[in-house]
Amino acid sequence: MVPQISEILDKKLTAFNEKIKKNESDIKVLHEQVTNLTERLNIKDKQVDELYQYGRRNNIRVYGIPEERNETTDQLILNLCTQMGVQLKLEDLDRTHRTGDPAKYSAGKPRPILVKFVSCRSKWAVMSNLSKLKPQPNVFINDDLTKERARLSAEARQLVTRKRLAGTWARDGIVYAKKLDGSIHLIKTRHQFTKLTESLILRMRFKLFQGPRTLTLTIAITDQCRLEWLYE
């Protein structure tokens, strides 16, 4: 009787183990499929972002120009260009308009003006004279970026504020970051920004002696200026 019970249990255990192996195999296949789909989705997202950015190639955003009722944004932009020494005509502008919800902007913070030029030549006639905006400290001009690239640009500016980067700017839809060592890195994707921030982490190693043992203490200063340490 006992041998029969043992034989039955062995068969059930064998079947159970085989089922576990099959489930593990199925999970591995599903994991590979998810990884593959994620990679393909990331590629598609990158391609879509590239297309959106290409569609903005002739655009700029102008911040800080006071907003008034019955204003003509075309004329505001032409006046600004004249002050910068850039002679443009109305025909050089495809369209201009304020962006954003008026209710979210106070009187002291006017909505930005989105400007689309007829050609990239007109755009870069303006962008190459940005230094002439200095007499108007409250007015500044940025390249028109997609939402994702605008987020990356904002995060890069935060790193400049924290003294982790020497500078950052955008040109032709690409965000550039200048490290403290003078090297310049382009940022078009979240992956590129992550690699940049990882390279900014400062690591210092110290050897500690505790009796017969030697411990290595690694201190990492992250881009958020936090201290992390690890005993090795």
N, C-alpha and C positions, 0 to 999 in steps of 0.2 A: 504493500500500500504506500509506504513512505517513498520507495524509489519512483513509483508512478507520479506521486505529487511533485517530487523533485524534478522529474522529467517535464511535467506540465509547466512548472515555474520557469524552468530553463528555456522552454520554447517561447513562453510569454515574454521573458526578459530579452531573448534574442530578437523577437519581433518588435519589441519596444525600442531596442537599440537601433534596429534597422530603420524604424520610423523616425527616430531622432536624427540619424544620419541623413535621411531623405529631407527632413525639415531644414537641417543645417545647409544642405545643398541648395534647397529652394530659396532659403534666405540669402545665401551668397549670390545666387543668380539675380534675385530681386535687388540686392544691394548694388550689383554691377549695373543693372538696368537704371536704377535711380541715379547713380553716379553719372552714367552716360547721358541721361536726359537732362541732368543738372548742367553738365558741361555744354550740351547743345543749346540749352536755354540761355546760358551765360553768353554764348557766341551770338545768339539771336538778339539778346538785349544790347550787346555791344554794337551790332550792326544797325539796330534801330536808333541807338543813341548817335551813331556816326551820321546817319541820314538826317536826323533832326538837327544836329549841329551844322551839317552842310547847308540845310535850309535857312540857317541864321547867319550865313557867311557875310552878308552885306549889312548886318544889324549891329547897332550899339544901344546901350541904355544910358541915359543921361539923368543924373541925380542932383537934386538941390535947387533946381530952378523954381522960384516961387509960383504957386498956382493961383490963377485968377479966373473969375467968371468971364465967359465969352472970349477966352483967350484963343489964339491961333498957334498951335504947337509948331506948325511949319515955320512961322515967322520967328518964334522963339529960338528954334534951332539955327535958322539962318543968321539971326543976330549974334548968337553965341559963336558961330563959326567965324563971323566977321571980326569979333573981338579976339579970336585966336589967330587972326591973320590968314584964314582960309576963305577964299572967295568961292562960294557955291551959289548956284541958282536954284529956284524952285523946281526946275526940271531934274535936278540931281537927286531930289527926294522922291522916293516911291510913296511912302506914307509915314506919318508920325502920329502918335497918340499917347495919352497917359495910360498907365497900366496899374491895376490894383483897385481894391474896393475903397471908394472915397471915405466911407465910414471908419475905416481902419487907420486913416492918416489924419494927424492933427494939423492945425494951421501952420505950425512951425516945422512940419515935416511933409513937404509936398510929395505927391506921387511921382515916380520916375517917368521919363518919356522914352518910349521905344521908338527908335528911328531905323527905318529901312531905306538904305540908299539904292539908287538905280544900279550902281556898279560898285565893285570893291575898291576901285581907284578913289572914288569920292570918300569912301569910309576911311581908307588909310591916309588920305590927305588930312583928315581930322585926327586920327589916332597918332600920326607922327608929330603932331603939334600939341600934345597933351601938356607939355611943360609950360605952355602959355596960359594954362588955366590957373596958375598960381595967384594972380590978382583976385581970383574968386575962390577963396578957400572952401566955401560950402558947396561948390559945384564940382562934380567929378564924373568921369565917363568910364564905363566898363564895356568890354566885349559882351555880346549877348550870348549867354551860355545856356545849355539845357539844364533842367533841374538838378540832375545828378552831378554835372560838372560844376554847377554853381555851389552845390553843397561841398564838393571837394575843394573848391576855391576858398570857401568860407572857413573850412577846417584848416587849410594851409595858412590862412591869415591868422588864425588863432595860434598856430605854432610860431609864427613870426612874433606875435605879442608875447609869447612865453620865452622868447629868445632861443627857440629851438631851431628856427630857420632864419637865414639872413634876409630873405625877401621872397615875394611871390607876385606873379602877374599872369595875365591871360592874353594870348595872341592867337588869332585864327582858330578860336575855339579850343585851344590847348592851354591847360594850366601849367605854368612853370614854377618850380621851387628852387631857390638857391640855398644850399646848405652853408653852414658856418665855415666850411673849408673852401668855399668858393665854387664847388661843383654845382652844375645846373641839371635838374631832372624834370622831364616832362610827365604830366599826369593827365591821363585820359580816362582811366578806369579806377574803380575802388581797389582792385588788386595792386595796381601801381602805387596808389597812395599808401596802402598797407605796407608794401615793401619799403617805401620811403620812411615811414614812421618806425619800422623795425630797425632800420639802419641808424636811427637817431638815438637808440637806447645806448647809454653809456654803461659799460660793465667794468667793474674793478674787482680783482681777486686778491685776497689776503690769506696767508697761511697762519693758522692758529695752532699753537702747541698746547696740548692738554695731556699731561703725563706722558705715557709712551705713544700716544696717538697724535697724528697731525691732521687737522681739519682744514679744508679750504673753504673760505667764505666768499661767495660771489654776491656783490651788491650791484643791482641794476637800477639806474635812474631812468625811469620811463618818460615818454613824451608828455605824460600828465604830471611830471615832476614828483612822482611817488617813488619811495624807496622800497625795493623788494630784495630779499636776501635768501640765499639757499646754501645749506651746508652740503658739501660734496664729500 
